[in-house]
Amino acid sequence: MTAPQQPSATATSPFTWTVRVYWEDTDAGGIVYYANYLKFFERGRTEWLRARGIHQQALREATGGMFVVSDAQVRYLKSARLDDELLLTTSLTEAGRASLTIHQQAWRQQPDSPVLLCEATIRASWVSVVGKPSRIPQVILDKLL
């Protein structure tokens, strides 16, 4: 069995993506509904992959596989509110044969200093289009490590 691979120094620099909080993201009190952080993190991971030349639809068509979230651990620290600008960070922390472990954070952008609102550890597993667990193609790992 091969040990999980650790990302290279360049791959460990957090990828950042900015999102704005809209009405549709909030509850009646103007506070971001807790499940929407998972949507924000999904967008951050998608843009992180895209920045590394990995386009998920093209990847699925070319390899017959895709990433799916198989585990999510989320910590909610403070509330985001309507019109907040959030900075999402995405960092690969571990790459195994069939899954990636990704750390993500949502920060409220503020002039003096950003405030950490939420963080998650996500396991993204590689599966075939019919849902069978498979190895992550080496060409993908090469782009991520």
C-alpha positions in Angstrom: 0.0 0.0 0.0 1.4 3.4 -1.0 1.5 6.2 1.6 -0.5 9.3 0.9 1.4 12.0 -0.9 2.0 15.4 0.6 1.6 18.4 -1.6 4.7 20.3 -2.8 5.5 23.7 -1.3 4.0 25.5 -4.3 0.8 23.4 -4.2 0.3 24.2 -0.5 -0.1 27.9 -1.0 -3.8 28.6 -0.4 -5.9 29.3 -3.5 -8.3 32.2 -2.9 -11.7 33.0 -4.4 -14.1 35.8 -3.6 -17.8 35.5 -3.3 -20.5 38.0 -2.2 -23.4 37.1 0.1 -26.8 37.6 -1.7 -30.4 37.4 -0.4 -30.7 33.8 -1.6 -27.8 32.8 0.7 -29.4 34.1 3.9 -32.2 33.3 6.2 -35.0 35.7 7.2 -32.6 37.5 9.6 -30.0 38.2 6.8 -27.5 35.7 8.2 -26.0 33.1 5.8 -27.8 29.8 6.1 -25.4 27.2 7.5 -25.6 24.8 4.5 -24.7 27.6 2.1 -21.1 27.5 3.3 -20.8 24.1 1.7 -22.0 25.7 -1.6 -19.4 28.4 -1.2 -16.7 25.8 -0.6 -17.8 23.8 -3.6 -17.3 26.9 -5.8 -13.9 27.5 -4.2 -12.8 23.9 -5.0 -14.1 24.1 -8.5 -12.2 27.3 -9.2 -9.1 25.9 -7.5 -9.2 22.9 -9.9 -9.8 25.2 -12.9 -6.8 27.4 -11.9 -4.7 24.2 -12.2 -6.1 23.4 -15.6 -8.6 20.8 -14.4 -12.1 21.5 -15.8 -14.5 19.0 -14.3 -16.8 18.5 -17.2 -13.9 17.9 -19.6 -12.3 15.7 -17.0 -15.4 13.5 -16.7 -15.6 13.2 -20.5 -11.9 12.4 -20.9 -11.4 10.0 -18.0 -14.9 8.7 -17.2 -14.4 9.7 -13.6 -15.1 12.6 -11.2 -14.6 13.9 -7.7 -17.4 13.5 -5.2 -17.5 14.7 -1.6 -17.3 11.6 0.6 -16.8 13.4 4.0 -17.2 17.0 5.3 -16.3 18.3 8.7 -17.4 21.9 9.2 -16.8 24.3 12.0 -18.9 27.4 12.2 -17.3 30.3 14.1 -19.1 33.5 13.2 -22.0 34.5 11.0 -21.7 36.0 7.5 -24.4 38.5 6.6 -26.1 39.9 3.6 -23.7 41.8 1.3 -20.6 40.6 3.0 -17.7 39.9 0.7 -16.1 36.6 1.6 -12.7 35.4 0.8 -12.6 31.6 0.4 -9.3 29.7 0.7 -8.6 26.2 -0.5 -5.6 24.1 0.3 -4.7 20.5 -0.5 -3.5 18.9 2.7 -3.2 15.2 1.5 -3.5 13.3 -1.7 -4.1 9.6 -1.5 -4.6 7.0 -4.3 -8.4 7.5 -4.5 -9.1 10.7 -2.5 -7.9 14.2 -1.7 -8.1 15.9 1.7 -8.8 19.7 1.3 -8.9 22.4 3.9 -11.1 25.3 3.2 -11.9 28.6 5.0 -14.4 31.4 4.6 -13.2 34.8 5.8 -15.2 38.1 5.9 -13.2 40.8 4.1 -12.7 43.8 6.3 -10.4 46.8 5.9 -8.5 46.2 9.2 -8.2 42.4 9.1 -10.2 39.5 7.8 -12.4 37.5 10.2 -12.5 33.7 10.0 -16.2 32.7 9.8 -16.2 29.0 8.9 -13.7 26.2 8.0 -14.0 22.7 6.7 -12.0 19.7 6.0 -13.4 18.0 2.9 -12.5 14.5 1.5 -13.1 14.4 -2.3 -13.1 10.8 -3.6 -12.6 9.8 -7.2 -15.3 7.6 -8.7 -16.2 6.4 -12.1 -19.3 7.9 -13.8 -21.3 4.9 -12.4 -20.1 5.7 -8.8 -17.5 3.0 -8.4 -14.5 4.1 -6.3 -11.3 4.3 -8.5 -7.8 5.6 -8.4 -7.2 9.3 -9.2 -5.5 9.5 -12.6 -1.9 10.4 -12.3 -2.2 13.3 -14.7 -4.6 14.9 -12.2 -2.3 14.3 -9.3 0.6 15.7 -11.3 -1.3 19.0 -11.6 -2.2 19.2 -8.0 1.1 18.2 -6.3 
